[in-house]
Amino acid sequence: MNNKEYKLIVIVVKKGMAERVIKVAQKVGARGSTIINGRGSSVRETIKILGVPIEPEKEIILMVVEKEKTDNILNKIVNETELNNIGVGISFVLDVEQTVGILENNE
């Protein structure tokens, strides 16, 4: 097991933005991430085509990062992807209790 402290940054963005978010995060120290496809359920975002509701597609990015890098990575993502603008996406950070399988740079 790894004794380092980590945080999980979760970012939900419009489909097609995940790669941009990841590139920005990697510039400031994020090493890996996972992208999951999803769809939104916000009342504001539901559109109708021929009377049939269509839910907008989303990408969910999961990024486990070292605790001390979390604020810098999230701030860079927000600033370079305009994440804080309405309709672009949301993000939140969770504590990570334990990690297994994360390799350090020298391993």
VEXFI-673058 format. One record per residue (C-alpha): residue in one letter; x, z, y. Coordinates in pm, 1 decimal. Example, Ala and Ser with C-alpha at 12.3 -4.5 7.8 and 13.67 -1.06 7.14 Angstrom:
// residues 2
r code:a, px:1230.0, pz:780.0, py:-450.0
r code:s, px:1367.0, pz:714.0, py:-106.0
//
This chain:
// residues 107
r code:m, px:0.0, pz:0.0, py:0.0
r code:n, px:100.1, pz:-61.3, py:357.8
r code:n, px:136.3, pz:241.9, py:587.2
r code:k, px:117.6, pz:46.8, py:912.1
r code:e, px:-194.6, pz:78.6, py:1127.5
r code:y, px:-415.4, pz:-227.7, py:1166.5
r code:k, px:-733.3, pz:-334.9, py:1343.0
r code:l, px:-982.7, pz:-604.6, py:1247.4
r code:i, px:-1074.2, pz:-841.6, py:1528.9
r code:v, px:-1402.4, pz:-1020.3, py:1459.7
r code:i, px:-1479.6, pz:-1323.2, py:1677.6
r code:v, px:-1801.0, pz:-1526.5, py:1654.5
r code:v, px:-1791.9, pz:-1862.0, py:1835.3
r code:k, px:-1970.3, pz:-2196.2, py:1844.0
r code:k, px:-1877.2, pz:-2431.0, py:1560.2
r code:g, px:-1558.1, pz:-2617.6, py:1639.3
r code:m, px:-1390.9, pz:-2342.3, py:1845.0
r code:a, px:-1225.8, pz:-2141.7, py:1566.4
r code:e, px:-904.8, pz:-2344.3, py:1549.5
r code:r, px:-854.6, pz:-2305.4, py:1924.6
r code:v, px:-910.0, pz:-1928.7, py:1902.5
r code:i, px:-659.2, pz:-1898.3, py:1618.0
r code:k, px:-392.0, pz:-2102.8, py:1799.3
r code:v, px:-426.5, pz:-1879.5, py:2106.6
r code:a, px:-400.4, pz:-1564.4, py:1893.8
r code:q, px:-94.4, pz:-1690.9, py:1707.6
r code:k, px:89.1, pz:-1745.3, py:2037.9
r code:v, px:80.1, pz:-1369.1, py:2097.1
r code:g, px:150.9, pz:-1235.4, py:1750.3
r code:a, px:-147.3, pz:-1283.0, py:1519.0
r code:r, px:-22.4, pz:-1406.7, py:1184.8
r code:g, px:-325.5, pz:-1496.9, py:979.7
r code:s, px:-700.2, pz:-1523.4, py:988.4
r code:t, px:-1005.6, pz:-1623.3, py:791.5
r code:i, px:-1282.5, pz:-1852.1, py:914.9
r code:i, px:-1634.7, pz:-1811.0, py:777.3
r code:n, px:-1916.9, pz:-2049.9, py:858.4
r code:g, px:-2242.8, pz:-1895.9, py:976.0
r code:r, px:-2546.8, pz:-1958.6, py:1189.9
r code:g, px:-2688.3, pz:-1776.9, py:1487.7
r code:s, px:-3026.2, pz:-1612.0, py:1514.5
r code:s, px:-3039.3, pz:-1538.9, py:1887.0
r code:v, px:-3376.9, pz:-1607.8, py:2045.0
r code:r, px:-3198.2, pz:-1780.2, py:2331.8
r code:e, px:-3012.5, pz:-2019.3, py:2102.5
r code:t, px:-3290.1, pz:-2139.4, py:1873.6
r code:i, px:-3376.9, pz:-2500.9, py:1947.7
r code:k, px:-3649.4, pz:-2715.0, py:1797.2
r code:i, px:-3632.8, pz:-3071.5, py:1676.0
r code:l, px:-3975.9, pz:-3216.6, py:1604.0
r code:g, px:-4114.6, pz:-2863.4, py:1603.4
r code:v, px:-3868.9, pz:-2739.6, py:1338.0
r code:p, px:-3642.2, pz:-2455.3, py:1452.4
r code:i, px:-3271.1, pz:-2534.2, py:1416.7
r code:e, px:-3026.9, pz:-2245.3, py:1420.0
r code:p, px:-2692.6, pz:-2320.8, py:1587.4
r code:e, px:-2390.7, pz:-2317.0, py:1359.7
r code:k, px:-2120.6, pz:-2056.2, py:1421.5
r code:e, px:-1769.3, pz:-1981.8, py:1305.0
r code:i, px:-1671.9, pz:-1623.1, py:1234.1
r code:i, px:-1302.3, pz:-1546.0, py:1258.5
r code:l, px:-1161.9, pz:-1236.3, py:1088.4
r code:m, px:-816.8, pz:-1133.3, py:1201.7
r code:v, px:-630.5, pz:-826.7, py:1071.7
r code:v, px:-365.7, pz:-743.0, py:1331.2
r code:e, px:-119.4, pz:-465.4, py:1396.9
r code:k, px:-282.8, pz:-194.2, py:1604.8
r code:e, px:-32.8, pz:-221.7, py:1890.5
r code:k, px:-93.3, pz:-598.6, py:1924.7
r code:t, px:-474.8, pz:-581.3, py:1925.6
r code:d, px:-540.2, pz:-553.1, py:2300.3
r code:n, px:-293.8, pz:-828.1, py:2389.5
r code:i, px:-433.9, pz:-1067.5, py:2127.3
r code:l, px:-796.6, pz:-1005.0, py:2224.5
r code:n, px:-724.4, pz:-1035.2, py:2597.4
r code:k, px:-543.2, pz:-1365.9, py:2543.4
r code:i, px:-834.8, pz:-1500.6, py:2336.8
r code:v, px:-1088.0, pz:-1395.4, py:2602.7
r code:n, px:-885.6, pz:-1545.0, py:2887.6
r code:e, px:-799.5, pz:-1876.7, py:2722.8
r code:t, px:-1131.0, pz:-1949.0, py:2547.7
r code:e, px:-1368.0, pz:-1808.4, py:2813.0
r code:l, px:-1519.2, pz:-1588.6, py:2543.5
r code:n, px:-1677.6, pz:-1360.7, py:2803.4
r code:n, px:-1897.3, pz:-1644.1, py:2937.6
r code:i, px:-2260.4, pz:-1644.5, py:2821.5
r code:g, px:-2316.2, pz:-1850.9, py:2509.4
r code:v, px:-1949.8, pz:-1899.1, py:2418.6
r code:g, px:-1923.7, pz:-1618.4, py:2165.1
r code:i, px:-1871.5, pz:-1250.8, py:2103.6
r code:s, px:-1595.8, pz:-1033.5, py:1967.7
r code:f, px:-1549.9, pz:-676.9, py:1853.6
r code:v, px:-1271.9, pz:-468.9, py:1700.4
r code:l, px:-1298.4, pz:-237.2, py:1399.8
r code:d, px:-1058.8, pz:21.2, py:1259.7
r code:v, px:-897.4, pz:-69.9, py:928.4
r code:e, px:-861.8, pz:222.0, py:687.9
r code:q, px:-628.4, pz:67.0, py:428.9
r code:t, px:-456.1, pz:-262.6, py:366.5
r code:v, px:-311.0, pz:-423.1, py:57.4
r code:g, px:-132.5, pz:-755.7, py:36.9
r code:i, px:-13.6, pz:-787.2, py:395.8
r code:l, px:347.9, pz:-896.0, py:394.6
r code:e, px:583.9, pz:-804.0, py:675.4
r code:n, px:795.9, pz:-1072.7, py:844.5
r code:n, px:1104.5, pz:-983.5, py:641.4
r code:e, px:931.3, pz:-994.9, py:300.1
//
